[in-house]
């Protein structure tokens, strides 16, 4: 804020000197100094303005992470409650939804474009090939692929998911989402 005030004062002095210079010829050195001071402070102001958009984007992304973490945690708590009450299939479906939403949030925060039809595995593949998240390597992709198959087992009535599979889906989803949002 000081540089804005200083620049305003310097600008006023330059204007005053220009008025004075019409009547006096001995103000050249002071005018030169004030112009230098004005330019220096103006450069500071421009640099401050250049930091606004990155700062806003960082704040926006942090806000998205906090909100996403809160929503995902409450949904994982719901999946946990369903699991404890022997609603195995719905617990697995919700855990799968949480994992997919988490992946979509990662894409949104990191500027990875998705199509509306993208599901968990295609989303994970796009994250992996984007190189925007170096920790999202082949082993992470394979883990997501495995969890997606467990989620599909819960979502489609072809076969009944096993209790330990849903437990794995919930636990690994918690682990993956906790690492990212902590």
Secondary structure, DSSP 4 states (H G I P E B T S, - for coil): -HHHHHHHHHHHHHHHHHHHHTT-S--HHHHHHHHHHHHHHHHHHHHHHHHHHHHHHHHHHHHHHHHHHHHHHHHHHHHHHHHHTT-HHHHHHHHHHHHHHHHHHHHHHHT----TT--HHHHHHHHHHH-S-TT--HHHHHHHHHHHHHHHHHHSTTSPPPHHHHHHHHHHHHHHHHHHH-
